[in-house]
Amino acid sequence: MADKWRNVEHLQRKKANFLTNYGKVYGYGGRIDKMQEKEFNRLKGMVYLDHTGTTHYAQSQLDAYTRDLQMNVYGNPHTRSASSRLTTDTIDQLRFRILQHFNTSVDHHSVIFTSGCTGALKLLAESFPWEDGSIFSYLEDNHTSVLGVREVAAKEGATIVCVSEEELLRCSNCDDKGTLQNRTMTSENNNSMENCEPNNSVPCHFPAETDTFQGSEKLDSGNATSRSCGPSHLFAYAAMCNFSGRKFPQDWCSKIKRKQFSLCEESKGKWYTCLDAASYVGTNHLDLSSCEADFVTLSFYKIFGFPTGLGALIIRKDAEDSLRKTYFGGGTAMAVTSNGRFYIPRPNLHDRFEDGTLPFLDIIALRHGFDTMEKLTGGMLHISQHTFSLAHYVYLQLTSLKHHNGQPVVVVYTDTDFDDITTQGGIVNFNLLRANGDFVGYSEVDKLAALHDIHLRTGCFCNSGACRRHLGLSNQQIRDNYQAGHVCGDDKDLISGQPTGSVRISFGYMSTFEDAQFFLDFVQQCFVEKSPKPTGAMNGQNEQYCNTKLTPTSNVQSAKEGLDVEDDRRETEANTNSTFAKTSATQKSSGLKNEPEKQSVSLQEEQRDFLKKEIEETDQGLDSQTLNVRDNERSVPQMTWQKEEPTERREVKVPVQQHLTNIFLYPVKSCGAFQVKSWQLSARGLMYDREWMVVNESGVCLSQKREPKLCLIRPAIYLTEGVLQLSAEGMKPLNVPLTGARMGDVEASMCQSKVCGDRITGLDCGNEAADWLTRFLGRPCRLVQQNPDSDRDCKVNQAGDDTPDGKFSLSLANESQYLLISRASVRELQQQIAANSNMVIPIEDLVQRFRGNLVIDSRQAYEEDEWTELMIGQQQFQSRGRCSRCQMVCLDQATAQRTKEPLMTLFQLRGKKVPFGIHLVHNMADAEQCFIQVGDEVTPITIATD
């Protein structure tokens, strides 16, 4: 992490204070730093804070697993060979090891391997003996995978009851009329959205079955369960809430089974309990010798990162006979006939329930996970203390942060005081607030975090109950949000100013103090408003600017932590003065300080020819690859990229009319730009724009987010020769046929890849192109051309929403056929960047970063946002709304180096969606060929009105 810090003294002082308070429980006796360097070096340079989503595997864990596979031969466990017996015996030993980890044994519990925690819950739902009169109850704060159990239960006639923690624990749950204050969904109304509201008229005692089972007894895999005592009921809850980190009491299991809650005391039949332990076991010790849960579900990658796709259903011995199984697969039968319904299941529970061949190599990997984790940390108790110390520290720091007006910066969603490790885990869930009290959308936080290589989680985390409760949302509001277009996993973070989700950070056993502190400094610098917002902010969206260097400054510290507040104050002043001095000097030297006055210069007397001459001179700073389509003139592309250097103060000329100044196409998706003076339009956009893409060995489309060096590949289209030429420094130019019918002597092969969720059928461009890309990028890659018969729909509709309307075809571009940006908007942004940071980004550099197809010059910055239709020359275009930007605009297209700008300032100027430029579509109804050329007049036809 040292390379991320600009102020080492700041970090050292913070860490010394932290260790004074947490040194006894943090870092495994001082081993954490060496562990990070040796075992998790791949995490260097990033801040990974999503361990509840998945933690990471250690290097020695992978090494040991690899040696195991190299030294041993493991066969299919369903045969009788020596290799098969080795596999079977190893798996049996791992069942013992798993139970040992949870402080129990095969005498008391059984382990059924599943595909994960969700697979375990699904298996339980399908195997539990539901019937009319059964009850499935679950805590409101539960993962979606638990909620899914209710659909199976309801189909079998069970009553569905959702309760909050308060309702579960309240002894006086019943009012004078004997009604339970909970949310109940019967099997009849379970699927009706109109009946999901709280129901306060449900009888406190649930329908009781008669003492004798009605109907014929079912024969379920040899497990005939007596129902003379009434139906079976199930209560499910999480050991730890994956939303807030609240640890729920494990003694609820015994109380439920003994009917000590009013939820179950009046019901006839037997109660069972299911403990969803997925988020809990990653950093906490689960002791099944004291916890009486009948069923425990978990995923192993949550514990030590590898393998994924493997979990377990752990079952108490006295609950085994309750399960029934209908389907049977390979390996589960002792005897079976094909032409009759004769089937004898295997006697052992796991042999009956593990259908087919187990993922035995993944299971074998578990041993190395347990061994490595225990060797590195000393066990789950130390992991729990380590992760809680970091979460507690971050919680105290976040809740002490204030804006300049004394308003809090953070609202933390927690059900505890965050001071007891037995009730709170290593999760901090929160939303950020502006100085005026408005919420900062989680999408904005996510984008800025990605810019600083901070990996966190946003949304509702598949826990709609906890999300609804903590955010204060009603069921009606959730429905309204859905009607407004918000769905799980999208970036619609604020609706009517209210959050639809939150931000979650979580710590794992390899997390460090540096991770925590860097995150805190990120919040401090990017979201703490240290002075009132300036007036006249663009679109009313001006927020406190975040310095691009992210120099850590002071947090408002908790008094009981004994941190040196005075030193932090002096540090803050020094950093502020230094930044101000650098910014002022930069503004002065670049001549940008007074440029807004210069933008008012009128050009009414200038003629169009003179303007075109100015445009051509401006273009000299760009890659001057040109091609006139109508004349088929070939020009040799320049192999060097000329970056515009900051100049002395110069007059910015504002045109009297909008004109097209540049046309760019990007033949290969995410590769460099190809600039032309005139070009033909097609049904998918500019002809040959984003018609090719680079895919990795798995067929996944690569972008500059994954592979920044793509921008250094310079494509050029030569129509006369009929080739796409790829050039890059140190590489011999590669020529690829435009038609794709034949690739040299190799026939083009069909392949499929995904672009923005669409399955694309393409033509592989052959081994020569693949070898060229592989050598340059240093990873196996192939070039794929979009199949002419493979069509996609434009991703934004006329209202600007991300819903296709099926009216316009699309190439391999992300959302629309064309992207238009304005030089006036670029100039405005450049001035704001210079005013708010110590960076001066040349205009042409900024133009290239936004990767527009059509670049215009206009009178006023951002006026293009309001256009709904426009003419460019003789061609009519429709606007499909603003283009939301991501961290890709921070990649210097000439060097492939990342910076914090311009995205940081765009957040300040334009708000959470970070719009810059507009999407366009063009109707190719006419059979005639359509062209546009540099110098064409740009005329808005209609402008949006409020």
N, C-alpha and C positions, 0 to 999 in steps of 0.2 A: 504493500500500500504506500510505501514511502514516495513513490513517483507521483502520487496523486496530491501530495500535500505541498502547498506553497509556503506554509509557516510551520516549521518543525517545532519551534518553541511552543506554539499553541497546542499542538498535539501532545507534546511531552508533559506540559503542565496539566492538561486535562486528564491524561492517563495516570499521572501521579496521584491526582486527587481521587480518581476512580478507584485505584488500587488501595488507597487508604480506607475506603469504605467497603470495597468488595473483594479485596485481594485474597481473603481466605477461601472464597468459594469460586472465584473466577480462574479459568485458565489451567486447571489440572496441575496445580503446583508449579506453574511457570512453564509448562511444556507447550502451550498453545502456539507460540510464535514459530518454534521449530517444526511443529506439526503442520502448520499452514504452509511453510516453505517446502517441506519434504513431501507431504501427502496431497496437498491441494494447490500446487503451483499454478495449475490451469486457471484458478480463480483470481490470480494476481491481476491487479488493475481494475477489477470490478468489485462492486459491493452487492453481494447476493443476500437478499433478505426475504426469501420465499421458501423457507424450509418446511413450513406446513404443507405447501404444495408438493414439494419433493426436496429431500436433502441430497447431499452429494456423496459419492463414493470416494474412498481413499485410494491412492496409487498402490500402496502395498496390498490392499484388498484385491485389486485387479491382478496384480502380479502373482499373488498366491493362487488365485483361481486359474490363471493361465497355466501355471506350473502343474496344477492338479490335472487339468485336461491333457497336458502334454505327457504326463507320467502314467496316467491311467486310461484304460479302455472301458467306457461305460456303455452297456448295451440296453436294448429295450427291456424293461422290467417284466414284461409278460412272457418271456421265454425262460429256458432253463440252463442257458449257457453260463460259463464262468463270468463273463462280462455282465450278463443280466443279473446274476446273483450279487455282484459287486454293487450294481445300481440299487437293487432292492435293499440290501443291507445298509447302504449309505443313507438312503431315504429314511429307513426305520430309525437309524441313529439320529438323524436330523429331527424327527418327530420328538425324540427324547430331549434333544437340545433345545428345541422351541419351548417345550413345556418347562424345562429347567429354567429357562430365561424368565418365565412368568411364575416361578416358584411353585410349580406343581409337578405332577407325574402322570404316567399312563394309568395309574391306579384310580385317578380322579377325573381325568379329562382325556378327550380324543382330539386329534388334529385332522381336519379335512382340508386338503389344499384346494384353493380356488384361484380364479384369475385376479383376485384382488378383494378389497373390502366390499365393493359393490357386488361382485360375484357371490361373495359369501352371504350377503343380505338377500340377494335374489334366490339363492339356494334355500335359505331358511324360509323365505316367503312361500316358495313353492312346495316345501316339505312339511310345513307346520299344519297340524290337524284342524284347520278352520271348519266351522259348521255354523248353522243357524244358532244364534245365542252366544257365539264367540265374540270377544272384544279385542280389538287391536287399539291400544292407546300408545301415544308417543308424546314426548316433550316437544313443545313448539320449536325450541332451538335445536333443530336436527338437520342433518345433511339431506339433500334431495334423495339420495339413495335409500334412506330410511323411509321417506315419505312414499316412495314407490311401493313399499310393502303393502300399503293400504289398498292399492288397487286389486292385488291378488286376494287380500283378506275380504274386501267388500264383495268381490265376485262370488266368494263362497258363502256369503250371507252374514259376515261378521259386522258388528257395529264399530264404527271408527270414532275415536275420541282423541282430540288434540288438547293438551293441557299445558299451561305455563307452569313455571316453577312455583310461583306463588299459589296457584290453584292446587297444585299437587300437595304442597306442604300445609295449606290452610286446613286446620282441624275443623273449623266451623265453616266448611265449604257450603253447607246447605243453608238456605234461608228458611223462613217460617213455613214456606210451602213445600220444603223438601226438594228444591231444585239445585242442581250442581252448576256452578258458574264456570263452565268450560265450553269448548267448541266441539260439537258433535256432528259427524256426518254419517248417516245411516247408509246401508248398502243401496237403498233406493235413490237417495239424492246425492251420493258421493261424487258423481260426475257432473253435477249441475253447478255452474258457476254462481247461479242465483242463490244457492243454499250454502255458501261458504262463510256467511257472516256468523258472528257469535250467536249461539242459541241458548237463551237463559231459561228455557222451560223443559229441559231434559230431566226426567226423574233421576233422583240421586241413586236409587238402586236400579241396576240394569236388568233387562229381561232375564229371568232364570229359566233354565231348562228343567224338564221333568227329571226325576231320578233315574229313569231308565232310558236307554238310547232308543230312539224311534227309527225304525227302518232296519234294513239288513246291514250287518256288520261288513265293513270294507276290508278286503285283504290287501294291504299295502306293503309290498315287498317283504312279506313275512312279519311285519310289525303290527300285530293286532293290538290296538290300544283300547283299554277299557274306558268307557265313557259313563260308567254308572254314577260317577261323582259330578257329572255336569260337563259342559264344554270347556275347552282349553282357551286361555286368554294369554295375550302377549303384551308386555310393556317394553318399549324401546327408547333408549336415550344414549347420548354421547358421553363418554368418560370426560372429554374436554371439548368445549364448543370451539369449532374451527373458525368461528367469526370473532369471538372476543377473547378466547383463551380461558374462559371460566371453567374450572374443574368441578364437576358435579359429584356429590357424595356417592361413593360406591356402595355404601350400606343401604341405599335405596333398593338395591336388588333383593336383599333379605327382607326388607320391610314390605315390598310389593308381594313377595311370595307368601308372606305371613299375613297379608291383607291388613296391614297397619295404616294404610291410607284410605280415606273415604272413597277414593276412586274405585277401590276394589272390594271394600269390606262387605258390601251387600250382595255381591255377585256369587252365584254358585259355580263351581268348577275350580280348576287349578290355574294359577297364574305362573307364567314363565317370564323371564327377563332377558332382554338382548342388550348388550353393551357394545356400542360402536366405539371401538378403541383406536381407530385409524390415526387421528390427530394426536391422541394422548401418548401412544407408545413410542413415538419418534423421539421424545425427550423426557419421558417419565417411566418410572418402574411400575408395572402392573402386577400386583401380587394376587394371584388367583387362589392362594391358600386362604385368603381372608375375604376376597370378593366372591359373592355367591351367584354371579351372573350365570345363567344357564347357557347362553350363547354369546360368544365374543367374536367380533369381526375385525379384521385388520389387513393392512397391506404392508409388505416388507420393505418396499422402496422408501416408505416414510421413515424407516428406522436407519438404514444405511445406504440408501441411494440406488443400490443394484442388488438383484435384478428387478426390473419392472414387470408388470403383468403377472404378479404372483402374490397371493394372499392366503388367508386361512380362516376357516370357521372352527373355533375351539368350543367343544361341547362338553358340559358336565356329564359324567357317567349316568347320573340319575335322571337326566333329561333325554338320553339317547332314544329310549323307546317311544318317546312322544312323536318322533319324526316319521313321516311316511314318504315313500318314494314310488313314483309311477314309472318314469322312463328308466331304462337301464342300458348301459353302453358296454363297450368292450372291456373285459377284465373284471366286471362286477358280478358275473354269473358263475355259479358252481356247475349248473347244468341248465340247458335250454334247448328247445326244439324249434325248428323253423316252420313246420307245418301244423303247429298246435300252440296253445298258450301255456306251455309248460316252462316254468322258469324258477330256478332256485337261487336266491341271492347268496352272496358270500356272508359269512357270519360277522366279520369285523366291520365296524361302522364305516371306517374310511375306505375299505375295500368295496362296500356297497355304493358309496356316494361319489367316488372319484371315477367318473366315466371316462373311458378311453385311456390312452397313454399319457401319463403325467409329463409335464415339462421338466424332465428329470435333471437336465443339465442346469436349468435355472435353480432348481431346488438344491442341487449340490453347491451352488454358489453361496447359499445362505450360511454355510459353515464359515466361510472366509469373511463374510460380513460380521457375524458375531465375534469371531476371533479378533479381527482387526479393531473393531469398535471397543471391545473390552481392553485390548492391549494399549490403545491410544488414550483412553479416558479413565479406565478403572471401573467402569460400570455406569448404569443408568442414574444412580443417585448423584454422581458427580456431574453428569450431563444436565440433569434437572437443575442443579444449583448454578451451573455455569450459564445456561440459557436464561434462567430467571434473573440473574444478576444484570445481564445486559438489558433485558426487557424492563426491569425496574428502573434502571438508570435512564433509559430513553423516555419512559413514562414521566419521571420527575422533571426531566429537562423540557419535554414538550409542553407539559401543563404549566410550566413557569414562563413560557415565552409570551411576550406582550408586544402589541403594536405601539407606535408612538403615542397613541391616545389612551393607552392602558387597557385596550380591549384584547381579549385572549386570541391567540393565533390558532389554537387547536381545540377541538372538542373530541375527547377520547370516549369511545364506546366500551364501557366495562361495567361489570356487575359486582366488582370487588373494590377494595381500597388499594389494591395492588401491593399489598405488604405481606401477604401470606402465601408461601410457595405451595401450600396444600390446597389452595382455592384458585390460584392464578398460574397460568402457564406462560411460556415465552412468546406471547402474541401481543402486539399493540395494534389496535384498530382505531382509526380516527378519520376525521375530515378537517380540512383547513379552512380558516375564516379570513376574510379581508378585514381591514381596519374599520370599515363601515358595517361589519356584521354579516355581509354576504358570504355565502359558501363559495369556496374554490372547487370546481368540479374535479372529480377524481381523474378524468381523462387528461386534464391539464397537468395534474401532478404526475401522471404516468408518463406523459410525453417529456416533461422536463427531467424526470428521473432517468428515462432512457438516454437522454442527452448526456447525462453525467455517469452513465454506465451503472446505474443503481437498478437492481432487479427486485421489484416488489409486486404485490398483487392488488388489483382493484376490482370493484364490483360488489356482488353479494356473496361470492364464494360458495355457491350452491347451498346456501343456508338462508332460505327466504324468510323463515320464522324469526331468526335472530336479527336479520337485516330489517324486516318490517318493524320489529319491536324497538330496536335501538334508534332507527331513523324516525320513529313516530308515524309510520305510514299505516293507513287503514287498508282493509281489503279493497275498498272502493277506489282508493288512490292507486293501488297496484293495477287494478283493471284500467283505470283512466290512463296510467302511464303506458300500459300496453297499447291502448287505443291511440296514444300519441306517438307510437312507433318504437317504444323502448322494449327490448327483449334482453334476456340474459346474455351477457357477453359483449354487448355493444358499447359504444362510447357516449350514449345519451345520458350524461352524468347528472344534469340538472334539468328539471322540468318545473316551470313556474318558480324558479329560484331555489327549489328544494332538491336535495340530493336523492338520487335513485340507488346509490351505493356508497362505498367508502374505500379507504386505503388501508391495507393490512401489511404490516411487516412482521416477520417471525424469524426466530433464531434457531440455529442448529448446533450440533456439538462442535463444529469447526468454526463457528462464528467468532469474530474477534471484537475487541474494543474499538479498533480502527474502523470496522464496519459501522458500528453504532455511531461513533463520533462523526464520521464523514456524512452519514445520513442527517444527523442533527445540524451540521454546518450547512448542508444543502437546504434544509428547511429554513434555517436562520437567514441565509443569504437570498433565497429566492422568494420567500413568502412573508417575511417580517417587514412590514412597512415602517421605516425608520423616520419618515417625515410625511406630511400630508401630500396627497397626490396633486400634481400640477393641474391647473385648470386647462380646459380646452383639449383634453386628451382625445385621441382618435376614437370615434365611435363610443365614447364613454367607457372604454375598456382598459384604460391605462392603469396598470398595477405597478407595485414597487419593482424596480428593475433588479435583476440578478446579475452581478458582475460575472463576466465570462470566466475569470480565473478562479472563482469560488474560493477566495482567500478566507479561511475560517475567521470569524469574529466571535465576540462573546455571546453567550446565551445568558438569560436571566437565571441565575443558579438558585437551587434550593439551599436555604441557610444551613440545614442540618448536614449538607454534604461538605461544608467547610471549604468551598472552592474560592479561589482568589479573584473576587469580583473586581477589585481595583486594578489588578494587572490586566484583566479582560477589558476594562474600560479604556485604559491607555492603549491597549492593542487595537481596539476598535477605532479610536481617534487617529492613530498612526496610519492604519489601513485606509481610512476614509480620506485623510489628507493626501496620502500618496496617490490614491485612485483619482481624486479630484485634480491633482496636479497633472497626472498623466493625461487625463481626459482633456483638460484645457489646452495642454501643449499640442495634443493631437489635432484638436479642432483648429487651432491657430495655424499649424503647419499645413494642414490640408486645405485651408481656405473654405471650410464648410460652415464656419460659425455664422456667417451672414448670408449664406446661400438662399434662405427662404425669400429674402428681399430680391435677390437676383432672378428668382423664378417668375417675377411679375413682368419681365421684359417682353414686350410685344413684338411679334414677327409679322404683323399684318402686311408689311410692304414686301416681304420675301416671297419669291415665286416657288412653284413646286419643283422646278429643275434644281434650284439652289438647295432646296431641302433634300432632294435625292443625293446631291453631291455631299452634303453633310452626313447623310446616312452612310454612304459608302466610306467616308473617312472614318466614321465611328467604327465601322465593321473591321477596320484593319487590326484592331486589338483582338479579334477573334480568330479562330481557326478559319482560314479563308478558302475552305473547300467550296467550290461553286460549280453549278451545272445548270445551264439553260435548257429546259426540257424541250422547248419548241425547236431550238436550233441543234440540239444534241451535241453541244460543244463540251468536250472533255477538258478539264483542267486538272493538273496534278495536285493532289492534296498536300498541304504542308505537313511535315512530320513533327514539327515542334509547335507547342502551344504558347502563344505570346500572351503573357499576363499583363494587363494594364497596371502600370505603377501609379501610386497616388501622385497627383500633380499639384502645382500651386493653384491659388484661387483662380477660377475661371468662370466666365459667365455662362449660366445654364440657359439655353434658349428654349423657350416654350412655343411650340407650333400653334398657329391659329386654328388648324384643323388636325384631326387625328389621321395618322398615316401608318401604314404597315412598314416597319423598319427592318424586320428580319423574319426569315422563314427557316425554321429548323425542323429536320426530321431525325428520328432516332431509329434507324433501320433495325438495329439489334437492341432489344429491350434492355435498359439500364446501362448500355454502352454509350460512348461519346456521341456528340451532336454532329450532324452533317448539314451545313448551311448552304442554302441555294438562293438565287435571286428570283426564280420563277418556278412554279411546280404545279403538277396536275393533282386534282382532287379525285378521290375514289369513294366507293360506297362505304368504306371503313375509316376514312380520314385521308390524310396526305398519302399519296401512292407510296407504298413500301415503308410507311412509318410503322415501326414496331411489328414488323412481319416475321422477325426471327427472335429467338431467345436462346439463352445459354442455360443448360440444365446440368445438374450434378449426376453422379453415377446412379442415384436413385430415381432420376427423372424429375427432380424438383427444380422448378424454375429459380434461377439465381437472380438476386437484385443487388444493388449497391449496399443495401443493409447487411447482406450476408457476405458479399465480396466486393469491397470498395474498389479494387483494381479494375473492375469492369469499366469504369469511367475513362480509363487510360487507353482503351481500345477505340480506335477511330474508324468508323465505317464510312464508306463512300459508295454511291450508286453510279455506275457507268452504263447508261442505257444503250449506247451504241454497241458496246461489247457484250452487253447483257450480263453483267457481273456485279456482285456485291464484293467490295474489296475491304478487308480488315487490315489495319496497320497498327503497330505499337512499337514503342522504343525497343530496340534490340531484336526485333523480329522481322523476318522477311515477309512482305505483304502477301496476304492470302486472298485468292480469287475464288468466289463461290457463285455458281450459276444462279441467276435470278429466278429461273423457271422452276428449278427443283425436280425436273423430270429425270435427269441423270446427274450423278455427282462423279464426274470423271468416268472411271470404269466401274464404279460401284453403284448399283441400283439403290435409289433412296428407299429407306424402310420406314414403315409407319410406326409412330410412337405416341404415347399419351402423356400429358403433363397437366398440372393445374395452374391456372392464372387467376388470382383473386376469386377463388372458389369455383371457377369454371373448369370443367374437364376439356382439355384441348387436344385435338388430334392433329399431329404434325408430321412433317417429313424430316427424317434424320438426314443431315447434310454430309454424312460420310466420315470416314476415318481421318482423312487429311485435315478437315476442319477441327475434328475432335482433338487430334494430336497438337495442332497449333494452339488451341485454347488451353489444353492441359499444360503445355510447356510454359505458356505465359502466366497463367493463374496459379500454377503449382498444385493443382488438384485435378482429379479426373473430371472432365467436362465434355459435353457434346453440344453442337449447334443444331437447333431444330427450327424449321420454317413452318409457319402456320399453314395448314392444309386449306386450299381455296374453298373446299366444301365444308370446312368447319367454321360455323358461325357463332358469334356471341352477340349478346344484346348490350346496348349502352347501359351503364350501371347507375346513372342518375336520370330522373325523369324531369318533366317540365317544371315541376315545383321545386326542383333542386334536391329532392329526397333521394336516398340511395336505394331506390326501388326501380328496377328496369321496367320499361313500358313496351319493349318489343318492337319499337318503331325504327330503331337505328342500329345498324351493324357495327361491330367493334373489332379492331385488330387485337393485338396482344397488350394494348394499353390498359391501364388499370380501370378507368371509369368512363371516359368519354372519348369522342373522336378527335377533338382538338382542345388544346389548352392555350389560352390567351393571357399574356401579361403585358403590363403597361410600364414604359420607362418612367413616366411621372411617378408611379407608385414605387418603382425601384429607387428613384432619386430620393423620395421622401424617406424610405426605409434606410437608405445609406446614411442620411443625415442623422436619423434617430440612433443608429448604431454608433456613429461617431460621438454623438452627444452623451450616450449612456455607457459607453465602454471605451477602452483604449484601442479599439480596432477601426481601421479604415479599409473597408473592402471596396475595391474598384467596381465601378458600375457594371462593366462587362463581366466581371467575375460573378456578381450577384445575378445578372441576367442568366448566365449559364447554370447557376445553382438551381434555379427554378424550372429549368428544363421545359420551357414553353415551346409550342409549335409556332405560334404567331406572336410576334413582339410588335407593339405599336407605341407611338409617342402621342401623348394627349395633353390637354391643358391642365387637368386636375388629377391629383393622386386619388386612386380608388374609385373614380367615377364609373369605371367599368363594372363595379359590383352591382350597380342598379340597372344595367342594360338587360333587356329581355330578348330583343332582336337587334341585329345590326347587319349592315352591308360592308363587305370588304371588296372593293372594286365592284364587279357586277354580281358577286356571289352573296346570297343571303344566308345568315347563320342564326341559330337560336341559342340563347344562353341556357345552360342547365345548372346555374348556380355557381357559387364560389368553390374554389378548390381548397380543401383542408390540407394543411402541410404537416409533414412529420420530420424526423431527424435527418432524412436524406438531404434536405436543403443545406445541411451543415457540412456536407462533403465538398471540398474544393475539387472542382471537376478537372483542374489541371494537374493536381498533385496527389489526389486521393487521400488527402489529409483531412481529418475531422476537426471542426472548431465548434464552439458553443453558439456562435452566430451563423446565420441571422435568426435562428429560431427563438433565441432568448428575447430579442427585441420584438419579434413578431407577437409573442405572447403579450408583451406589454401594450403594443399598439392595437392588436386585433382581437384579443380575447382567446378563450379556451379552444375554439375550433381552428385557430391560426389560419384563417383564410388568406390566400394570396393568389390572384389570378382567377379566371372564370373558365368553366367548362363550356364547350361549344359543340353543336352538332350541325350537320349540313345535309339537306335533303337532295339526293341525287336522282330526282324523278326524271329529269331530262336525260335524253340519250346522248346529247352532245357532251364532248369533253369539256371539263371545267378547269380553269387555271386561276391562280392568284399570283401576284408578283410584288416585289418590294416597291414601295411608293404608292401602292393602291390606297385610295382614300377610305378611311374607316368612318362610317356614318351610323350612329345609333338610330334605330327606327322607333322602338318603343322603350320606355324607361319605366321601371317598377315604381309604383306609388304606394304609400302607406295606406 
